[in-house]
Amino acid sequence: MQVAKVRGTVVSSQKAQSLTGVKFLLLQFVDENGEALPEYEVAADIVGAGVDEWVLVTRGSAARQESRNEHRPIDAMVIGIIDTITVSNRLLYSKKEQYR
């Protein structure tokens, strides 16, 4: 899994039929210091994440392990919305603090 920040949404009116109803997000990965990396990826979202939230992302075959998606051509999936991240006893990210 990787940590990413939701930067936006991706809307596609023409797509594979199996992807009908799937929400897509544009993600930017972050490093262990919380700094944005130059890598972006589009991922399916099954948890209802929103712009600026930090999320957990799984990629590859693990992204299709969720039962509703095992027959969809999905390579990356948001599987969790992060509440806090602590590194070496230091709070790196807090959703609560972000929205104060």
C-alpha positions in Angstrom: 0.0 0.0 0.0 1.0 3.6 -0.5 -0.1 6.9 1.0 -1.5 9.6 -1.4 -3.3 12.8 -1.3 -6.5 13.2 -3.4 -5.9 16.0 -5.9 -9.1 15.8 -7.9 -11.6 13.7 -9.7 -11.6 12.0 -13.1 -14.8 11.8 -15.0 -15.1 9.5 -18.0 -18.4 9.2 -19.8 -17.1 6.5 -22.2 -15.5 3.6 -20.5 -15.6 -0.2 -20.2 -19.1 -1.3 -19.2 -17.8 -3.0 -16.1 -16.6 0.4 -14.8 -20.0 2.0 -14.9 -20.7 3.6 -11.5 -17.1 3.5 -10.4 -15.7 6.8 -9.0 -12.2 7.8 -10.1 -9.8 10.0 -8.2 -6.5 11.7 -9.2 -4.0 11.0 -6.5 -0.5 12.4 -5.8 1.7 10.1 -3.7 3.5 11.5 -0.6 6.8 10.4 1.0 7.6 9.6 4.6 8.0 13.3 5.4 4.6 14.1 4.0 6.1 15.8 1.0 4.3 15.5 -2.3 6.1 13.3 -4.8 6.0 14.0 -8.6 4.0 10.8 -9.2 0.2 10.9 -9.9 -2.1 8.1 -10.5 -5.8 7.6 -11.2 -7.5 5.1 -8.8 -10.9 3.7 -8.3 -12.5 4.8 -5.0 -14.6 2.5 -2.9 -14.5 4.5 0.4 -15.9 7.9 -0.7 -12.7 10.0 -0.3 -12.7 13.6 -1.2 -10.3 16.2 -2.5 -7.4 17.0 -0.1 -7.9 13.9 2.0 -5.0 11.5 2.5 -5.8 8.0 1.5 -4.4 4.4 1.4 -3.9 3.1 -2.1 -3.4 -0.5 -3.2 -2.2 -1.4 -6.7 -2.0 -4.3 -9.1 -3.8 -7.5 -8.4 -4.5 -6.5 -4.8 -6.7 -3.7 -6.1 -9.1 -6.4 -7.4 -9.3 -8.4 -4.3 -12.3 -6.4 -3.0 -15.3 -8.7 -4.0 -17.2 -6.1 -6.1 -14.2 -5.4 -8.2 -12.6 -8.8 -9.0 -13.8 -8.7 -12.6 -13.1 -5.0 -13.3 -9.9 -3.8 -15.1 -8.7 -1.8 -12.1 -5.0 -1.3 -11.4 -5.2 1.0 -8.4 -7.8 1.5 -5.7 -8.4 3.8 -2.7 -9.1 1.4 0.2 -9.0 3.7 3.2 -9.2 7.3 4.3 -6.4 8.2 6.7 -7.1 9.7 10.1 -3.6 10.0 11.4 0.0 9.0 10.5 2.8 9.0 13.1 6.4 8.5 12.3 9.1 8.1 15.0 6.7 9.4 17.6 6.0 12.5 15.5 2.6 13.3 14.1 3.0 13.5 10.4 -0.6 13.9 9.4 -3.9 14.4 11.2 -7.2 14.7 9.3 -8.7 16.6 12.3 -5.8 19.1 12.3 -6.0 19.6 8.6 -9.6 20.9 8.7 -9.2 23.3 11.7 
